[in-house]
Amino acid sequence: LGAEGLMNWRPTIRARAWLALVLPPGAWFAFQQGLSALLHVRCDATFIGIVWGFASILICALALRIAWPLRRHQGALANPWLARLAVAVAAIFALAILFQTLALSIVPPCIA
């Protein structure tokens, strides 16, 4: 690809649908494991965990934004189904992260 071809390059619909499908579970896993490791070392870092939770929810919202216009795309049958699945997965993982963030803000992690 030349310089002009690189400027006009855009990932395929299937690649965007897969990206939207993989981002939310990855954000949830990083939030879950990272928050656990952080709070084991510094249990007073609740604010960092809450900010991290909202950042993870934003990643899920980004995945939803990527998948939303693809769900009605005409083409190979698998692509719109992947996009619809990605929308549902983004919503479910955003809800899970929201519940974990709310639990972190309600229950103090330092109980010693």
C-alpha positions in Angstrom: 0.0 0.0 0.0 1.2 3.5 -0.8 0.7 6.5 1.4 -2.6 7.3 -0.2 -3.8 3.7 0.2 -2.9 3.7 3.9 -4.8 6.9 4.5 -8.0 5.4 3.0 -7.6 2.0 4.7 -10.5 0.9 6.9 -10.9 -2.4 8.7 -13.5 -4.8 7.4 -17.0 -5.0 8.9 -16.1 -8.4 10.3 -12.9 -7.1 11.9 -14.9 -4.2 13.5 -17.6 -6.6 14.7 -15.0 -8.9 16.3 -13.2 -5.9 17.9 -16.5 -4.8 19.4 -17.1 -8.3 20.6 -13.7 -8.7 22.2 -13.3 -5.3 23.9 -15.9 -5.6 26.7 -14.8 -8.9 28.1 -11.2 -7.7 28.0 -12.1 -4.5 29.8 -14.0 -6.5 32.4 -11.2 -9.0 32.9 -8.6 -6.2 33.3 -10.9 -4.3 35.7 -11.6 -7.4 37.8 -8.0 -8.7 38.0 -6.3 -5.4 38.2 -8.7 -4.0 40.8 -8.1 -7.2 42.9 -4.4 -6.8 42.7 -4.5 -3.1 43.5 -6.8 -3.5 46.5 -4.6 -6.3 47.9 -1.6 -4.0 47.9 -3.4 -0.7 48.8 -6.9 -1.2 50.2 -7.3 2.5 50.5 -7.2 3.1 46.7 -11.0 3.0 46.4 -11.0 6.2 44.3 -8.6 4.7 41.7 -10.9 1.7 41.5 -14.0 3.8 40.9 -12.2 5.8 38.2 -10.9 2.6 36.7 -14.5 1.2 36.7 -15.9 4.2 34.8 -13.0 4.0 32.3 -13.9 0.3 31.7 -17.5 1.3 31.2 -16.4 3.8 28.6 -14.5 1.0 26.8 -17.7 -1.0 26.7 -19.5 2.1 25.4 -16.9 2.4 22.7 -17.4 -1.2 21.7 -21.2 -0.5 21.6 -20.5 2.6 19.4 -18.4 0.4 17.0 -21.0 -2.3 16.7 -24.2 -0.3 16.6 -24.1 0.8 13.0 -23.0 -2.6 11.8 -26.0 -4.5 13.2 -28.1 -3.6 10.1 -25.4 -4.0 7.5 -26.3 -5.8 4.4 -23.8 -8.5 3.4 -22.6 -11.8 4.7 -25.1 -13.1 7.3 -22.5 -13.6 10.0 -21.4 -9.9 10.1 -24.7 -8.4 11.3 -25.1 -11.3 13.8 -21.7 -10.7 15.2 -22.5 -7.0 15.5 -25.8 -7.7 17.3 -24.0 -10.1 19.6 -21.4 -7.4 20.3 -24.1 -4.9 21.3 -25.5 -7.4 23.8 -22.1 -8.4 25.1 -21.1 -4.7 25.6 -24.3 -4.0 27.5 -23.9 -7.1 29.8 -20.3 -6.4 30.6 -20.9 -2.7 31.2 -23.6 -3.7 33.7 -21.3 -6.2 35.4 -18.6 -3.5 35.7 -21.1 -1.0 37.0 -22.3 -3.4 39.7 -18.7 -4.0 40.7 -17.9 -0.3 40.8 -21.1 0.4 42.9 -20.1 -2.4 45.3 -16.6 -0.9 45.6 -18.1 2.5 46.4 -20.5 1.1 49.0 -18.5 -1.6 50.8 -15.1 -0.5 52.1 -12.3 -2.8 51.0 -10.3 -2.2 54.2 -11.9 -4.4 56.8 -9.1 -5.2 59.2 
